Amino acid sequence: MFKAKNNKLLNKTILIFGAILILFISLILIDSYNLISLSIAIINILKTLAVIISSYFIASVIIQFTSSWSIKFIKEEDIETKLIIEKVYSFMIYLLATAFVLWKIGVTIQNIALISGLLATGLAFALREVLLSFFVWFILLIKKPFRIGDNIKIGEEEGNVKHIGIFYVHLDSTPESYDDFIKIPNKIFIDKAIYNYGNRKVPFKVSMTIKSNVKDLNKKIEILNNKINFVNIYKKPYLENIDGNLYITTYLISEYDKRTENRNKIIELIINIFK
């Protein structure tokens, strides 16, 4: 569908440029055979327009037959990346066509370079956020601080990496449910530390308030510690006082996709033991 839409648009562009080019060339040829009489000024304008249209016509044909090469290295399902690469490739071809047109109508190479530099500077300033996302995406693919399938934490968000896009990285924080994910803007990966747990088991914390008048706290903590036998304990349950509230806290290690299930089991144990 993605490729079909782009091909349809390009074919329409080629037909439009082709039709206009045929019209201009026909008028020039008719005048040269003295079938009609046009002024020199009009003929010069038609020739200039023919050069412009023919340049963009050729550019459109080149894009039509070569754009698929620019996205061969991208996975079939990565539609977002394909779209951006094709757009950038098309923009560069049309930019070269524009430079050729400017040169043909008498603009010097120095002026073309100056105009291109000003346009590039203006675009870079206007699209700085987009360009930053693009460069971060490029760094993530080249340096590989994490891969698709790794479990990572960035800032307050954590999850399993499902997609590394040009603008967002998709994290799935609840593998047990489908069709939900967190979209993390790429620029955040420059500003914050990345914790990569890979495909291994990951640490997680369970902390829950309990009533301060609960009897035999130490004994109940030991009972809780003995009952947590379905997951590896990183740090045994302990009491902590935060702003006058009493908490029972423990650190554990679990498979990422079972983390929520194990957390719920431990919370249920705490409720039953410290009620």
N, C-alpha and C positions, 0 to 999 in steps of 0.2 A: 504494500500500500504506500509506504514511504517513497520508494523508488518510482512507483507509477505516477504519483502526484508531481514529483519533481520533473519527470520526463514529459508529462503533459504540459506543464508550465513552460519548459524549455522549448518544446515543439511549437507552442503557440507564439513564443517570442521569435523563434526562427522564421515562422510564417509571416509574422508582421513585418520584421526587418526585410525579409525577402521580397514581399509585395511592394513595400515602399521603394526598395532599391530598383526593382524592375521598372517602376513608374518613372523614377528619375532618369535611369539609363535610356528608357524609351523616348522620353522628351528630348534628351541630348541627341540621340540618333536621328530622330525625326527632323530636328533642326539642322543637323549636319547634311541631310539629304534634301534640304530646302523644301520639305513638305509643309513646314510651318516656319514662320520667321519670329525668332525670339531675340531680344536685345542681348548684347554681350554681358551686361550686368546680371541678367537673369540666368544665362548659361553658366557664368562663373559661380553663382550661388548654387545652382543645381549640381555642378561638379563638386563643390565643397560638401554639400549635403550628401552626395553619393559616396564620397570618401568616408564621411562620418558613419553613415548607415552601413556601408560595406565592412567597416572595421568592427562594428558591434555585431553584424551578421556573422562574420568569421569567428569572432569570440564566442558567440552563442553555439555555433557548430562545434568548436573545439571543446567547450564545456560538455555538450551533449555526448560526445564520444570518448571523453577522457575522465569525467568526474568520478566514474566508478573506480578508477585506479587509485584515487586519493583516499578511498575508504576501505580498501581491500584488507588492511591489517586490523580493522575494527570488528569486534564480534557482532554477529548477526542481530542479537537482541539489543545492542547498545544504540538505540535510535537517536537519543539526544546527542551523543558524540558524533554520529554520522551526519546529523543535520548541521552541526556547527562546522565540521571539517568541509563539507560540501559548500556551505555558504562562504567560508573564508577562501576556498579555492576559486569559486565563481567571482568573488570580489577582486581577487588578484588578477584574474584573466581580464576582467572588464577594466581594471586599473591600467593594465598594459595597453589595452585598446585605446583608452583615453589618452595616454601618453603619446601613442602613435598619432592620434588625430591632432593633438596639439602641435606635434612636430611637423606634420604635413601642412598645417595652416600657417606655419611660420614662427611658432613659438620656439625659442632656443632651448637647447638641452639644459643650460643653466637655469632658465626660468621654469622649465618643467620640474627640475630637481627642487627648486625653491618652493613652487606650488605644492609639490608632493610632500615636502618637509612640513609646510604649514598645515596641510590637511592631516598628516599623520599626527602632528602635535595636538591639533584640535580634537581629533578622534580619541587620542590617548587620554586627554584630559576629561573629555565627556564620558568616555567608557572606562574610566580607571577601575571602577569596582568590577566590571565584567572582565577586564584584562587581568586584574589581580586573581580572580577566581580561576581564570584560564591557566595562569602561570603556576598557581598552587596545585591545580589538577595535574599539570605536567610534572611537577616535582613529586607528587604522590605516586605517579606511575613510574617515574624513573628511579627515585630513591627507595621506594617501597617501604615506608615505615610500618605499613600493614597491608594485608592482602584481603581480597574477598573471602569471607569465611572465618577471618580472625575475630576474636572478641576483644574489643578495645574500650577504653574510657577516655573521654575528652571533656574537660570541665566537669559539669555535673551530669553529663549524659554518658551512658554506656550501652553497649549492645553488640550484636553480631553484624559485621559489615556485609551488606547485601549488594551494594552498588557504589562504584566510585565514578561520579559524573563530573562534568565540566563545572557545574555550579554547586552541586550538593553531593555529600556522601550519605547514603541511606543506612541507618542503623536499626536493627530489629532488637528491641529490648525485651520482647516477649515471644520467643520462638515457639512457644506452645500454642499461640494463636496466629492466624494468618491475616494477610492484607493490611497490616498496620506496621508502620515504621516511623522513625524520626529522621527528618531531613536536616543535616548539619551543614551550614554554609562553609564552603572550602576555606575562606579566609581565616576561620577560627583555628584551623590546623597550623597556622603560622604563629598565632598569638598564644596558644595554650599547649601545655605538655600533653603528650599522648601516651597512655598506658596500654601496651599491647600484650594481651594474655595469650595470643595465638589461638590454637585449637585445644589448648590444655584446659585443665580445671581452673576455675577462677575463684579468688577470695571474695567473700561478701560479709557484711555486718548485719547482725540482728540486735536491735536495742529497743526495749519496751519498758514503759513505766509500770511500777508496781506500788501497792499501798505500803506506806512506811510502818504500819502496825502489824504486818504479817509476822507470825511467830516462826521460830526455828529457821531463820533465813539461810544460815550456813548449811544446815542439813538439806534444805530444799534445793539449794544451789548444787549440792553434790548429787542429789537425785536427778536434777535436770542434766547434769554432766554425764551421768551414766545412761540416761535415756537417749542422748544424742549419739546413737550408734549407727545411724543410717548415712552419716556424712562425716568427712574428716574435720576435726576441730583444729583450727589454727591458733586460737586463743580461748582458753576455758572460760565459761561463764563467770562473771564477776559483777559486783555492785559498784555503782558510781552515783554520786550526788551532783546533779546539774541544776543550778538555780533553785535549790530547795526541793527538787523532785528526785525521787529514788528510781534508778533505772537498773535493770538487769541486762547486761550486754555480753555478747559473744561474737567471735570472728570464726568463720568456717570456710571450707574449700569444697567446691562442688562442680559437677559438669554444668556448663552454662545453661543448657536447655532445661536442667532440673533445678536451677537456682530458686525460682519462684515457688515451686512445689516444696522444696526443702525449707525455705523461709516460712511458708505457711504452717508446715508441720511443727517447726520450732516455736512459733508464736502460739500455736494451739497448746503445746506442752507447757509453755510459760503460764498461760491463762489457767490451765488445769492445776498446775503445781502451786502457783502463788495466789490462788483465789482466796 
